[in-house]
Amino acid sequence: MDKIMKANFENLEGPDKELQYEAFTAILAATQEKVDWAYEVWDELVDWLTDADNHRRSRAAQFLAGLAISDSEKRILTVFPTLWEVTKDPRFVTARHSLQTIWRVGLAGEEQMLLVISHFIDRFQNGADEKHYTLRRFDMIQGLKNLYDELKDENIKQTAFELIELEEDPKYRRKYSGVWK
């Protein structure tokens, strides 16, 4: 890891909110591509998934989802249950940010993609008792669209449309369908 990226991770914990935000966005941007430093921060990020600080939980979930493409050892498969729990965080913003980025795990390979999709399907079908479940459903449909845009796998698109058809409220069915236009 170069000095700039090390400084970004240090700045995440610093007192300056502006530097924290700049560091956060720089790290997220870096994880859009494969990086050679994923395992230098991996264990700490995994620990953060269950940290008392919701900012750490959110950051860890988003960073690990992005780092999945750099995870040649497929550690994400072991970590995924804990990562998925952050998408159900008591702090709604933490949960939502995590849910909005977890689709990136699916870019790491077939096994990872199927894991993400199966969790989306289960949650879409069985999460109606969750607070703000229509927003969560929207985020999952958007995640499937993002995966489809990256992978061009028609099965992903088909799955999304099958889930959309499960929505009984026409207003939300239109909203979810709108993601695919």
URGI-V932181 format. One record per residue. N is the residue number from 1. RES is the residue in one letter. SS is DSSP state (~ for helix, > for strand, _ for the rest). PSI is psi as a letter, one per 40 degrees, with the letter a starting at -180 (999 if undefined). D_FIRST is the distance of its C-alpha to the first C-alpha in whole Angstrom. Layout:
N,RES,SS,PSI,D_FIRST  N,RES,SS,PSI,D_FIRST
//
This chain:
1,M,_,h,0  2,D,_,i,4  3,K,~,d,7  4,I,~,d,8  5,M,~,d,6  6,K,~,d,7  7,A,~,d,10  8,N,~,d,11  9,F,~,d,11  10,E,~,d,13  11,N,~,d,15  12,L,~,d,16  13,E,_,e,18  14,G,_,i,19  15,P,_,d,23  16,D,_,h,23  17,K,~,d,23  18,E,~,d,22  19,L,~,d,19  20,Q,~,d,18  21,Y,~,d,20  22,E,~,d,18  23,A,~,d,14  24,F,~,d,16  25,T,~,d,17  26,A,~,d,13  27,I,~,d,12  28,L,~,d,15  29,A,~,d,15  30,A,~,d,11  31,T,_,e,13  32,Q,_,e,16  33,E,_,i,14  34,K,_,i,13  35,V,_,i,9  36,D,_,e,7  37,W,_,e,5  38,A,~,d,9  39,Y,~,e,10  40,E,~,d,8  41,V,~,e,10  42,W,~,d,12  43,D,~,d,15  44,E,~,d,15  45,L,~,d,15  46,V,~,d,18  47,D,~,d,20  48,W,~,d,20  49,L,_,d,22  50,T,_,e,25  51,D,_,i,24  52,A,_,d,27  53,D,_,h,25  54,N,~,d,26  55,H,~,d,23  56,R,~,d,20  57,R,~,d,22  58,S,~,d,22  59,R,~,d,18  60,A,~,d,17  61,A,~,d,20  62,Q,~,d,19  63,F,~,d,15  64,L,~,d,16  65,A,~,d,19  66,G,~,d,16  67,L,~,e,14  68,A,~,d,17  69,I,~,e,17  70,S,~,e,13  71,D,_,g,15  72,S,_,d,17  73,E,_,e,18  74,K,_,f,20  75,R,_,d,19  76,I,~,d,20  77,L,~,d,24  78,T,~,d,24  79,V,~,d,22  80,F,~,d,24  81,P,~,d,27  82,T,~,d,25  83,L,~,d,24  84,W,~,d,27  85,E,~,d,29  86,V,~,d,26  87,T,_,e,28  88,K,_,e,31  89,D,_,i,30  90,P,_,d,33  91,R,_,h,32  92,F,~,d,32  93,V,~,d,30  94,T,~,d,27  95,A,~,d,29  96,R,~,d,29  97,H,~,d,26  98,S,~,d,24  99,L,~,d,27  100,Q,~,e,27  101,T,~,e,23  102,I,~,d,24  103,W,~,d,25  104,R,~,d,22  105,V,~,d,22  106,G,~,e,24  107,L,~,e,22  108,A,~,e,21  109,G,_,i,24  110,E,~,d,28  111,E,~,d,28  112,Q,~,d,25  113,M,~,d,27  114,L,~,d,30  115,L,~,d,29  116,V,~,d,28  117,I,~,d,32  118,S,~,d,34  119,H,~,d,32  120,F,~,d,33  121,I,~,d,37  122,D,~,d,37  123,R,~,d,36  124,F,~,d,38  125,Q,~,d,41  126,N,~,e,41  127,G,_,e,40  128,A,_,e,43  129,D,_,e,43  130,E,_,i,40  131,K,_,h,40  132,H,_,f,39  133,Y,~,d,39  134,T,~,d,40  135,L,~,d,37  136,R,~,d,35  137,R,~,d,37  138,F,~,d,36  139,D,~,d,32  140,M,~,d,32  141,I,~,d,34  142,Q,~,d,32  143,G,~,d,29  144,L,~,d,31  145,K,~,d,32  146,N,~,d,28  147,L,~,d,28  148,Y,~,d,31  149,D,~,d,30  150,E,~,d,27  151,L,~,e,28  152,K,_,f,32  153,D,_,h,33  154,E,~,d,37  155,N,~,d,37  156,I,~,d,35  157,K,~,d,37  158,Q,~,d,40  159,T,~,d,38  160,A,~,d,38  161,F,~,d,41  162,E,~,d,43  163,L,~,d,41  164,I,~,d,42  165,E,~,d,46  166,L,~,d,46  167,E,_,h,45  168,E,_,d,49  169,D,_,h,49  170,P,~,d,49  171,K,~,d,48  172,Y,~,d,44  173,R,~,d,45  174,R,~,d,45  175,K,~,d,42  176,Y,~,d,40  177,S,~,d,41  178,G,~,d,41  179,V,_,d,37  180,W,_,e,38  181,K,_,999,40
//
